[in-house]
Amino acid sequence: MITTTAQACPSCEEPVQIGPSVRLNEILECAGCRSELEIVALSPLVLALAPEVEEDWGE
């Protein structure tokens, strides 16, 4: 049996479907607002807005 859970998007509050095999620091996308979300804790499951990718040019 495959169980999915729904967590509210921290940006728009839309439910985000999360499968049973997610990993810590995995990036998901909210279907409602298209925000990138990061799984920051597994027990209990916590979603946060993923940090923006920044170029550092090797500095």
DSSP file (Angstrom, degrees, kcal/mol; ACC not computed):
  #  RESIDUE AA STRUCTURE BP1 BP2  ACC     N-H-->O    O-->H-N    N-H-->O    O-->H-N    TCO  KAPPA ALPHA  PHI   PSI    X-CA   Y-CA   Z-CA
    1    1 A M              0   0    0      0, 0.0     2,-0.5     0, 0.0     0, 0.0   0.000 360.0 360.0 360.0 127.0    0.0    0.0    0.0
    2    2 A I        -     0   0    0     17,-0.0     2,-0.5     2,-0.0    17,-0.0  -0.853 360.0-163.6 -98.0 124.9    1.4    3.4   -1.0
    3    3 A T        -     0   0    0     -2,-0.5     2,-0.3     2,-0.0     0, 0.0  -0.922   6.2-172.7-112.6 130.2    0.5    6.2    1.3
    4    4 A T        -     0   0    0     -2,-0.5     2,-0.3    15,-0.2    15,-0.2  -0.882   6.4-157.3-114.6 153.1    0.8    9.9    0.5
    5    5 A T  E     -A   18   0A   0     13,-2.8    13,-3.5    -2,-0.3     2,-0.5  -0.851  11.0-132.9-122.3 162.6    0.3   12.8    2.8
    6    6 A A  E     -A   17   0A   0     -2,-0.3     2,-0.4    11,-0.2    11,-0.2  -0.966  19.5-174.9-118.5 133.8   -0.5   16.4    2.1
    7    7 A Q  E     -A   16   0A   0      9,-2.1     9,-3.3    -2,-0.5     2,-0.2  -0.955  31.6-108.1-123.7 143.6    1.3   19.3    3.7
    8    8 A A  E     -A   15   0A   0     -2,-0.4    39,-0.2     7,-0.2     6,-0.1  -0.534  34.2-114.2 -74.3 135.3    0.4   22.9    3.3
    9    9 A C     >  -     0   0    0      5,-2.6     4,-1.9    -2,-0.2    -1,-0.1  -0.500  17.5-138.5 -64.8 131.4    2.7   25.0    1.2
   10   10 A P  T  4 S+     0   0    0      0, 0.0    -1,-0.1     0, 0.0    39,-0.1   0.663 100.0  44.9 -68.8 -13.1    4.4   27.6    3.4
   11   11 A S  T  4 S+     0   0    0      3,-0.1    -3,-0.0    37,-0.0    -2,-0.0   0.881 134.0   6.1 -94.3 -47.5    3.9   30.2    0.6
   12   12 A C  T  4 S-     0   0    0      2,-0.2    -4,-0.0    23,-0.0     0, 0.0   0.465  87.5-123.5-121.0  -3.6    0.3   29.8   -0.6
   13   13 A E     <  +     0   0    0     -4,-1.9     3,-0.0     1,-0.2    -5,-0.0   0.504  60.4 144.5  71.6   5.3   -1.2   27.2    1.8
   14   14 A E        -     0   0    0     -6,-0.1    -5,-2.6     1,-0.1     2,-0.3  -0.468  60.5-100.1 -68.2 146.7   -2.1   24.9   -1.1
   15   15 A P  E     -A    8   0A   0      0, 0.0     2,-0.5     0, 0.0    -7,-0.2  -0.530  33.8-154.4 -70.8 133.2   -1.8   21.2   -0.2
   16   16 A V  E     -A    7   0A   0     -9,-3.3    -9,-2.1    -2,-0.3     2,-0.4  -0.946  14.4-132.0-109.1 122.4    1.4   19.6   -1.5
   17   17 A Q  E     -A    6   0A   0     -2,-0.5     2,-0.5   -11,-0.2   -11,-0.2  -0.597  24.4-168.8 -77.0 129.1    1.2   15.8   -2.0
   18   18 A I  E     -A    5   0A   0    -13,-3.5   -13,-2.8    -2,-0.4    -2,-0.0  -0.980  11.4-139.2-125.3 124.6    4.2   14.0   -0.5
   19   19 A G    >   -     0   0    0     -2,-0.5     3,-0.8   -15,-0.2   -15,-0.2  -0.180  26.3-106.1 -76.7 172.1    5.0   10.4   -1.2
   20   20 A P  T 3  S+     0   0    0      0, 0.0    -1,-0.1     0, 0.0   -16,-0.1   0.650 110.9  57.6 -75.5 -15.5    6.1    7.8    1.4
   21   21 A S  T 3  S+     0   0    0      2,-0.0    -2,-0.0     0, 0.0     2,-0.0  -0.001  72.2 139.0-108.8  30.4    9.8    7.7    0.2
   22   22 A V    <   -     0   0    0     -3,-0.8     2,-0.3    20,-0.1    -4,-0.0  -0.338  38.9-144.1 -72.1 157.1   10.8   11.3    0.5
   23   23 A R    >   -     0   0    0      1,-0.0     3,-1.8    -2,-0.0    16,-0.2  -0.849  26.7 -87.1-121.4 157.2   14.2   12.2    1.8
   24   24 A L  T 3  S+     0   0    0     -2,-0.3    16,-0.2     1,-0.3     3,-0.1  -0.379 114.8  16.0 -59.3 136.5   15.6   15.0    4.0
   25   25 A N  T 3  S+     0   0    0     14,-3.2    -1,-0.3     1,-0.3     2,-0.1   0.525  88.9 149.9  72.5   9.5   16.5   18.1    1.9
   26   26 A E    <   -     0   0    0     -3,-1.8    13,-2.1    13,-0.2     2,-0.5  -0.468  43.3-130.4 -69.4 144.4   14.6   16.8   -1.1
   27   27 A I  E     +B   38   0B   0     11,-0.2     2,-0.3    -2,-0.1    11,-0.2  -0.859  28.7 177.5-101.7 129.8   13.2   19.6   -3.3
   28   28 A L  E     -B   37   0B   0      9,-3.2     9,-3.5    -2,-0.5     2,-0.4  -0.803  22.3-129.3-121.1 164.9    9.5   19.5   -4.3
   29   29 A E  E     -B   36   0B   0     -2,-0.3     2,-0.4     7,-0.2     7,-0.2  -0.972  17.0-127.7-120.0 133.8    7.4   22.0   -6.3
   30   30 A C     >  -     0   0    0      5,-2.5     4,-1.5    -2,-0.4   -14,-0.1  -0.627  10.5-151.0 -75.4 129.3    4.1   23.4   -5.2
   31   31 A A  T  4 S+     0   0    0     -2,-0.4    -1,-0.1   -16,-0.2   -15,-0.1   0.763  92.2  52.9 -71.7 -24.1    1.5   22.9   -7.9
   32   32 A G  T  4 S+     0   0    0      1,-0.1    -1,-0.2   -17,-0.1   -16,-0.0   0.952 129.7   7.8 -77.5 -52.0   -0.4   26.0   -6.8
   33   33 A C  T  4 S-     0   0    0      2,-0.1    -2,-0.2   -19,-0.1    -1,-0.1   0.432  91.3-124.4-114.4  -1.1    2.3   28.7   -6.7
   34   34 A R     <  +     0   0    0     -4,-1.5     2,-0.1     1,-0.2    -3,-0.1   0.647  55.4 154.8  67.1  17.1    5.2   26.8   -8.4
   35   35 A S        -     0   0    0      1,-0.1    -5,-2.5    -6,-0.1     2,-0.5  -0.470  47.5-119.3 -71.7 146.0    7.5   27.6   -5.4
   36   36 A E  E     -B   29   0B   0     -7,-0.2    14,-2.7    14,-0.2     2,-0.4  -0.780  34.2-164.5 -86.2 129.5   10.3   25.2   -4.7
   37   37 A L  E     -BC  28  49B   0     -9,-3.5    -9,-3.2    -2,-0.5     2,-0.4  -0.901   7.8-150.9-119.1 143.6   10.0   23.6   -1.3
   38   38 A E  E     -BC  27  48B   0     10,-3.3    10,-2.0    -2,-0.4     2,-0.8  -0.921  18.4-127.7-114.7 138.6   12.6   21.8    0.7
   39   39 A I  E     + C   0  47B   0    -13,-2.1   -14,-3.2    -2,-0.4     8,-0.2  -0.768  32.5 172.7 -82.5 111.1   11.9   19.0    3.2
   40   40 A V  E     +     0   0B   0      6,-2.2     2,-0.3    -2,-0.8    -1,-0.2   0.555  64.0  19.2-100.9 -10.8   13.7   20.2    6.3
   41   41 A A  E   > - C   0  46B   0      5,-1.0     5,-2.1     1,-0.1    -1,-0.2  -0.977  52.5-162.8-155.4 148.6   12.5   17.6    8.8
   42   42 A L  E   5S+ C   0  45B   0     -2,-0.3     3,-0.4     3,-0.2    -1,-0.1   0.740  75.4  66.7-104.1 -29.0   11.0   14.1    8.5
   43   43 A S  T   5S+     0   0    0      1,-0.6    -1,-0.2     2,-0.1     2,-0.1  -0.797 123.2  13.4-138.5  94.8    9.5   13.5   11.9
   44   44 A P  T   5S-     0   0    0      0, 0.0    -1,-0.6     0, 0.0     2,-0.2   0.565 111.0-118.5 -77.6 159.0    7.3   15.5   11.9
   45   45 A L  E   5 -C   42   0B   0     -3,-0.4     2,-0.4    -2,-0.1    -3,-0.2  -0.463  36.7-175.8 -67.3 126.4    7.4   16.4    8.2
   46   46 A V  E   < -C   41   0B   0     -5,-2.1    -6,-2.2    -2,-0.2    -5,-1.0  -0.993  10.1-161.7-131.5 128.9    8.2   20.1    7.7
   47   47 A L  E     +C   39   0B   0     -2,-0.4     2,-0.3    -8,-0.2    -8,-0.2  -0.847  12.6 174.8-105.5 144.7    8.3   22.0    4.5
   48   48 A A  E     -C   38   0B   0    -10,-2.0   -10,-3.3    -2,-0.4     2,-0.2  -0.961  43.2 -85.5-140.9 159.2   10.1   25.3    4.0
   49   49 A L  E     -C   37   0B   0     -2,-0.3   -12,-0.3   -12,-0.2     3,-0.1  -0.476  51.9-117.1 -63.5 131.9   10.8   27.5    1.0
   50   50 A A        -     0   0    0    -14,-2.7   -14,-0.2    -2,-0.2    -1,-0.1  -0.449  32.7-104.0 -70.7 143.2   14.0   26.3   -0.7
   51   51 A P        -     0   0    0      0, 0.0     2,-0.1     0, 0.0    -1,-0.1  -0.365  39.8-102.0 -66.6 148.0   16.9   28.7   -0.8
   52   52 A E        -     0   0    0      1,-0.1     2,-0.5    -3,-0.1    -3,-0.0  -0.436  35.1-114.1 -68.2 141.5   17.6   30.5   -4.0
   53   53 A V        -     0   0    0     -2,-0.1     2,-0.4    -3,-0.1    -1,-0.1  -0.665  38.4-168.4 -77.9 127.1   20.5   29.1   -6.0
   54   54 A E        -     0   0    0     -2,-0.5     2,-0.4    -3,-0.0     0, 0.0  -0.921  20.2-124.6-120.0 144.5   23.2   31.7   -6.2
   55   55 A E        +     0   0    0     -2,-0.4    -2,-0.0     1,-0.1     0, 0.0  -0.709  24.3 177.0 -85.0 135.0   26.3   31.8   -8.3
   56   56 A D    >   -     0   0    0     -2,-0.4     3,-2.2     0, 0.0    -1,-0.1   0.496  29.8-141.6-113.6  -7.7   29.5   32.2   -6.3
   57   57 A W  T 3   -     0   0    0      1,-0.3    -2,-0.1     2,-0.1     0, 0.0   0.796  68.5 -61.2  51.1  32.9   31.9   32.0   -9.3
   58   58 A G  T 3         0   0    0      1,-0.1    -1,-0.3     0, 0.0    -3,-0.0   0.627 360.0 360.0  76.1  13.8   34.3   30.0   -7.1
   59   59 A E    <         0   0    0     -3,-2.2    -2,-0.1     0, 0.0    -1,-0.1   0.480 360.0 360.0 -82.6 360.0   34.8   32.7   -4.6
